[in-house]
Amino acid sequence: MGKSLYEKVWEAHAIRTLPSGQTQLFIDTHLIHEVTSPQAFGMLKDLGLKVRFPERTFATVDHIVPTHSLLEPFADPQADEMIRKLRENVREHGITFFDVSSGLQGIVHVIGPEQGITQPGMTIACGDSHTSTHGAFGAIAFGIGTTQVRDVLATQTLAMGKLKVRRINVDGRLRPGVYAKDVILHIIKVLGVNGGLGYAYEYGGSVFDNFSMEERMTVCNMSIEGGARCGYVNPDQTTFDYLKGRPYAPKGAEWEAAIERWKALASDPDAHYDDVVNIKAEDIAPTVTWGINPGQGCAITDRVPDPADYPESERSGLEEALKHMKLRPGQPIKGVKVNVAFLGSCTNGRISDFREVAKYLKGRKVAPGVRAIAVPGSQVVAKQCEEEGIAEIFREAGFEWRGAGCSMCLAMNPDKLVGDELCASSSNRNFKGRQGSATGRTVLMSPVMVAAAAVTGEISDAREVFGVGELVGA
């Protein structure tokens, strides 16, 4: 019987079985940032240890870096101290650092692929849950905690338990106005936020075959929101074309050898899977969340659920979500007023996201009373947007055009919701308090749907607002 990519990569990186029954796994690439690394470096110092392979570690600043001004010292003394500590640590240990002055700084899950650091067959770890993004390249990539960041810094290995593998096929043709973000929100809605516990998700089928690398990244990014530890797509020509010529990608003869190696990593046709899920592309509509986790979503044409229609065991959770979101049972989700529109994050802050939105935003204006923020995922994306005239389209529409960073995705920086503001967001989590206010409300959606909400001032169907393709009669 053949093997999946997950099995092949796992076996190639397994060093030994530990007394605990876990596997000591070699980590090819370690990505670090300013939030989860200072404590890890402190523990390393207490133990009298050095970074084992500094050439395999890459650092950036993203979570707490302000997006409106990079003038230092930063207004938040804690943020200023964390970035200062990261600078000290990377200098002491000889780690490559994409600082704010480099022109390459950005969200860790944007710059890794952008620089060609992320490659097929790698094991990648980072102290951030959305490390699953890098699986788009056929890497096995997962988020880790601070003590594990210490472990990787000291040994370049981790103690891990092997996961089961679920193959998720999405076949058919997506309807106009349906994007990669809708695909992953639909998958999480179908399988649940805990449906992936104990699994790695392998995404396949004609939709993924035809997706760009950036679309694959959007889906893999949110694997963790469905409970999966990681998600990946088998490497193919689309992967190779994206990587070719990037700064850290192999060059010359090494490139040709890498291609042959990467092709062999793809799952065998007769690979064993612990579970297989098949989804029809035509069943996926533009999707938005109505609740307080990414699995509480619905088509833009749907109404929010009525707890009375559900088993008693599920009602309290639904009632809690509706109460927090200030929604009525059975209310249409379309038409709910928004206060903030946020376009950015490691899910949807790439150049393709801004290009797609700019096509529809040009010549339009943000609705009165809506605060709209556009935040490029990296300084490279920001530069591309300026050169292509995209940034100016956003500014003319009334968006605040910011510097690179995580921004309002998680509000560990000055970009926060105020009070019970409702945000139409291209980010990945809608938990209570996620965007900086305990009573703030987040509705997840695709970037084009964020733009539609921004210009109408309410949750809207982008197909109606912008004439994106045909309408779905659901």
Disulfide bonds with the S-S distance in Angstrom:
none
